[in-house]
Amino acid sequence: MRNVVNLILMLFCVAISAQNVEVKGQIRDSENMPLAYAYITLENIKSDKIFKETYTEDDGSFKVEIPVGTYEMSIQPTHGGLIKKEKIFNKNTDLGIIQIEAKSIALSEMKAMGSKPLYRLELDKRVYDMERDPTVKGGSVSDALNNVPSVQVDGEGTISLRGNTNLRVLIDGKPSAMTGISNVGDALKNLPADAVQRVEIITNPSARYDAEGTAGIINIVMKKGANQGFNANFNTSLGIPEQAGISANLNYKTQKWNFFFNPNFRYDNSNGERSFTNVFLDEKRKEKSMEMQKGDMQRKRLSTGVNLGVDHYLTEKTSLSLSGNYRYHESKNTNTSNYEDFAYGVISGKSQRLENEKEFDTSAEANFSLKHEFNKNGHELNFAASTSYGKEDENSNILGKSILGNKTETNQITSNKESQTRNFLKLDYVLPLGEKSRFEFGYKGEWESNNSDYWVQSLENSQWIIKPGFADVLDYDQNIQALYSQWGNKFGRFSYLLGLRMEASDIKIQSKNASGKNKKYTSWFPTATFNYSLDNEEKNQIQISYSRRIRRPMGRFLSPFSNFSDDRNTFIGNPDLDPTFNDSYELSYITQIGKINITPSIYYRYSQDEVNIFRRKAELDGAQIFITQPVNVGNQKNLGAEFTLSAPLARWWRMFTNFNFFKSKMEAVYNDPISKKAYDLSQNSFNWFGRISNNITLPSKIEMQLSAFYGGPTRNAQGKSKASYSIDLGASKDVLKGNGTLTLNVRDVLNSRKRRSENYGEDYLSEMEMQWRPRSVSLSFSYRINQKKKRERSNREDMGGDEMMEF
């Protein structure tokens, strides 16, 4: 017993001696301008070891945690002069504004001396600094997401996170009209990458976040100036295939006010290709008939938008923000499809289908937020409110004619009008309990209303007639009320964050041609994160996290009537879909060996009532067609491993790699109410994908990035997607004394970014290949204002060698 007591006392003393404190501050120059990317180290005097190193943020701020002790703090601004000061840190310390003499330099010199990396691994998320990636200049956010670790974007713009397409996309930490109504991937194709600062990937979000999205959250953070005074960044781009864009980030900041105005315009005209082969089988699974389709797609897209707002700092502790955005998009698409039909190996018919589609989308959003910091460090209250409205109008004129076989012609028009209104209120309160513990709770109310009016008409005997089964008006209203609380604590090298979120869902579905449904349910979502540092420097850490999440079916997935794709393929929603619940577990090890960062992770996901797309053959007007429909099929298990490495191979060469391997298993049988058959939709597959990026500094200070991606074959319940690969290349050069940057990009160098898949059933086999856009080349130019003044000042101020700094 005495030994046990002694052991407990010894461990207590060790924990006390290993107590950490928080040190923060802000670095500014002699004219009170924030110094971004300054390199800060804290070296323990007794051990002569660097316990912590970091870079300042865009606003010059920094924050680190270190054990109690005496340290030599070194600050190295981007001009290279080293500044040192010895200080004892025995409690949480706010150093406030640290003002130093510093020369400013061109951006290329800043990069050469060391700046924030393109990718950062943090405890609760992975951060990709989009504005630092030369390969996305002049492109869209959809293009840029292809460079983000753990993320894939297929040829049609569908986004997946670790192989799971059910994710939540947020803009500045909240749902936004900028992500569109029915198709997030399409909306992000129209959002310029130049307007985005960074992307955050959160695979196991805490209780503060919405529970929607079983794969996790992708948070897109828009650019917003942080420097004092007036500053601006203008971006223009031209490319082949035909594309052009222009955007600006304007900002004016004083001690009390911050104004920002970010307009953008984008146009592109590109072609794509697709081909389908469907083989229909008899009872002996021998070919009975076959149809082949080859098509060309031409898309002309024009989009423009503006994001503007103002921040007002009422006091040092209280600030409020008011912002808004408007987006307009139009596209004119021409799809030409050529069909060939065969019966027992002999051609029996040829036909052509020409579709001219026009789409017009608009959205507007207004946001308000208020933040108040109390006297105690970390004690704060945050309030946010938002309202948005969006609408999408799609109209098509479809002409079909037979070239061989029965001489028939068809003329059809389709219309799909969608609108969405979304409002939410959010309140978060954080209360520190001691120096290392905090309690947080909050509320969020979200009210969403969606309307869809869809119909197909055919020209028969000189009259336009609604096509039976292809017309519906659907109203979908969703009301979600959420409460959450979480408690975090840290002692010694161990920390944890425990949370619980409650969401009460009230969903109403009303169809014009079917009876309405009202689904009410309350769900609980626990979250937990445990972290242990193996050393005081926190260079080797182990993290275990858990979260429970939900996927609520929405939009066209719930409409009981057909959505017309073409006369051989149709989509039908399912109003009886149930939500999918997901339990996610993850174990990560974060280690730093010198300048090499390595993060291996193991994750496991268990999903209940998983939704799959079920495809079956049917007959319509005497012709063979395929019908796809979402259905709940059963439970699914995913076990995966992820490996991330960031390493400098030379002073001029840094490499980043990310590999994902996961095994998916599902046992499911679907009883089809139409065919009255039971289909085995079980699957057991192994999938993987990987990405390698190389950042290279060439002579004449040319920055180059070469990225390669490979995605292995992916199996699903009724087929598989074939392997895909692509290479992107970008190079940038600072000009005009560092105020401008020229960037040349080649996306999909090998012209290999295609989607290829196979599907099969008991009486058919299908193959598909699609290339949404061919290889593209673009040249972009960025020009920054508010740099010349700094250079002129640096000519007058020469600080020389090291300088001691007073706190």
Secondary structure as the mmCIF struct_conf table of DSSP 4:
data_model
#
loop_
_struct_conf.conf_type_id
_struct_conf.id
_struct_conf.beg_label_comp_id
_struct_conf.beg_label_asym_id
_struct_conf.beg_label_seq_id
_struct_conf.end_label_comp_id
_struct_conf.end_label_asym_id
_struct_conf.end_label_seq_id
HELX_RH_AL_P HELX_RH_AL_P1 ARG A 2 SER A 17
TURN_TY1_P TURN_TY1_P1 ALA A 18 ALA A 18
STRN STRN1 ASN A 20 ARG A 28
TURN_TY1_P TURN_TY1_P2 SER A 30 GLU A 31
BEND BEND1 ASN A 32 ASN A 32
STRN STRN2 PRO A 34 PRO A 34
TURN_TY1_P TURN_TY1_P3 ALA A 36 TYR A 37
STRN STRN3 TYR A 39 ASN A 44
TURN_TY1_P TURN_TY1_P4 ILE A 45 SER A 47
STRN STRN4 ILE A 50 TYR A 55
TURN_TY1_P TURN_TY1_P5 ASP A 58 ASP A 59
BEND BEND2 GLY A 60 GLY A 60
STRN STRN5 SER A 61 PRO A 67
BEND BEND3 VAL A 68 VAL A 68
STRN STRN6 GLY A 69 GLN A 76
TURN_TY1_P TURN_TY1_P6 THR A 78 HIS A 79
STRN STRN7 ILE A 83 PHE A 89
BEND BEND4 LYS A 91 LYS A 91
STRN STRN8 THR A 93 GLN A 99
HELX_RH_AL_P HELX_RH_AL_P2 LEU A 107 MET A 113
BEND BEND5 LEU A 118 LEU A 118
STRN STRN9 TYR A 119 LEU A 121
BEND BEND6 LEU A 123 ASP A 124
STRN STRN10 ARG A 126 TYR A 128
HELX_RH_3T_P HELX_RH_3T_P1 MET A 130 ARG A 132
HELX_RH_3T_P HELX_RH_3T_P2 PRO A 134 VAL A 136
TURN_TY1_P TURN_TY1_P7 LYS A 137 GLY A 138
BEND BEND7 GLY A 139 GLY A 139
STRN STRN11 SER A 140 SER A 140
HELX_RH_AL_P HELX_RH_AL_P3 VAL A 141 LEU A 145
TURN_TY1_P TURN_TY1_P8 ASN A 146 ASN A 147
BEND BEND8 VAL A 148 VAL A 148
TURN_TY1_P TURN_TY1_P9 PRO A 149 SER A 150
STRN STRN12 VAL A 151 VAL A 153
TURN_TY1_P TURN_TY1_P10 GLY A 155 GLU A 156
STRN STRN13 ILE A 159 LEU A 161
TURN_TY1_P TURN_TY1_P11 ARG A 162 GLY A 163
STRN STRN14 ASN A 164 ASN A 164
STRN STRN15 ARG A 168 ILE A 171
TURN_TY1_P TURN_TY1_P12 ASP A 172 GLY A 173
STRN STRN16 LYS A 174 LYS A 174
HELX_RH_3T_P HELX_RH_3T_P3 ALA A 177 THR A 179
BEND BEND9 ILE A 181 SER A 182
HELX_RH_AL_P HELX_RH_AL_P4 VAL A 184 LYS A 189
TURN_TY1_P TURN_TY1_P13 ASN A 190 ASN A 190
BEND BEND10 LEU A 191 LEU A 191
STRN STRN17 PRO A 192 PRO A 192
HELX_RH_3T_P HELX_RH_3T_P4 ALA A 193 ALA A 195
STRN STRN18 VAL A 196 ILE A 202
BEND BEND11 THR A 203 ASN A 204
TURN_TY1_P TURN_TY1_P14 ALA A 207 ARG A 208
BEND BEND12 TYR A 209 TYR A 209
BEND BEND13 ALA A 211 ALA A 211
STRN STRN19 GLU A 212 GLU A 212
BEND BEND14 THR A 214 ALA A 215
STRN STRN20 ILE A 217 MET A 222
HELX_LH_PP_P HELX_LH_PP_P1 LYS A 223 LYS A 223
BEND BEND15 ASN A 227 GLN A 228
STRN STRN21 GLY A 229 ILE A 240
TURN_TY1_P TURN_TY1_P15 PRO A 241 GLU A 242
STRN STRN22 GLN A 243 LYS A 253
BEND BEND16 GLN A 255 LYS A 256
STRN STRN23 TRP A 257 LEU A 281
TURN_TY1_P TURN_TY1_P16 GLU A 283 LYS A 284
BEND BEND17 ARG A 285 ARG A 285
STRN STRN24 GLU A 287 TYR A 313
BEND BEND18 THR A 315 LYS A 317
STRN STRN25 THR A 318 ALA A 343
TURN_TY1_P TURN_TY1_P17 TYR A 344 GLY A 345
STRN STRN26 VAL A 346 GLU A 373
BEND BEND19 ASN A 375 LYS A 376
TURN_TY1_P TURN_TY1_P18 ASN A 377 GLY A 378
STRN STRN27 GLU A 380 LEU A 404
BEND BEND20 GLY A 405 ASN A 406
STRN STRN28 GLU A 409 PRO A 432
BEND BEND21 GLY A 434 LYS A 436
STRN STRN29 SER A 437 GLU A 460
TURN_TY1_P TURN_TY1_P19 ASN A 461 SER A 462
STRN STRN30 GLN A 463 PHE A 491
TURN_TY1_P TURN_TY1_P20 GLY A 492 ARG A 493
STRN STRN31 PHE A 494 SER A 511
TURN_TY1_P TURN_TY1_P21 LYS A 512 ASN A 513
STRN STRN32 ALA A 514 SER A 533
BEND BEND22 LEU A 534 ASP A 535
TURN_TY1_P TURN_TY1_P22 ASN A 536 GLU A 537
STRN STRN33 ASN A 540 ARG A 551
HELX_RH_3T_P HELX_RH_3T_P5 GLY A 555 PHE A 557
BEND BEND23 LEU A 558 LEU A 558
BEND BEND24 PRO A 560 PHE A 561
STRN STRN34 SER A 562 ASP A 566
TURN_TY1_P TURN_TY1_P23 ASP A 567 ARG A 568
STRN STRN35 ASN A 569 ILE A 572
TURN_TY1_P TURN_TY1_P24 PRO A 575 ASP A 576
HELX_LH_PP_P HELX_LH_PP_P2 LEU A 577 PRO A 579
STRN STRN36 THR A 580 ILE A 593
TURN_TY1_P TURN_TY1_P25 GLY A 594 LYS A 595
STRN STRN37 ILE A 596 LEU A 620
TURN_TY1_P TURN_TY1_P26 ASP A 621 GLY A 622
STRN STRN38 ALA A 623 ALA A 650
TURN_TY1_P TURN_TY1_P27 ARG A 651 TRP A 652
STRN STRN39 TRP A 653 GLU A 667
STRN STRN40 VAL A 669 ASP A 672
TURN_TY1_P TURN_TY1_P28 PRO A 673 LYS A 676
STRN STRN41 LYS A 677 ASP A 680
STRN STRN42 GLN A 683 LEU A 698
HELX_RH_3T_P HELX_RH_3T_P6 PRO A 699 LYS A 701
STRN STRN43 ILE A 702 GLY A 711
STRN STRN44 THR A 714 ASN A 716
TURN_TY1_P TURN_TY1_P29 ALA A 717 GLN A 718
STRN STRN45 GLY A 719 SER A 721
HELX_LH_PP_P HELX_LH_PP_P3 LYS A 722 ALA A 723
STRN STRN46 SER A 724 VAL A 735
HELX_RH_3T_P HELX_RH_3T_P7 LEU A 736 GLY A 738
TURN_TY1_P TURN_TY1_P30 ASN A 739 ASN A 739
STRN STRN47 GLY A 740 ARG A 747
BEND BEND25 ASP A 748 ASP A 748
TURN_TY1_P TURN_TY1_P31 VAL A 749 LEU A 750
BEND BEND26 ASN A 751 ASN A 751
STRN STRN48 ARG A 755 GLY A 761
TURN_TY1_P TURN_TY1_P32 GLU A 762 ASP A 763
STRN STRN49 TYR A 764 GLN A 771
BEND BEND27 TRP A 772 ARG A 773
STRN STRN50 SER A 776 ILE A 785
BEND BEND28 ASN A 786 ASN A 786
HELX_RH_AL_P HELX_RH_AL_P5 LYS A 788 ARG A 796
BEND BEND29 GLY A 801 GLY A 801
STRN STRN51 GLU A 803 MET A 804
#
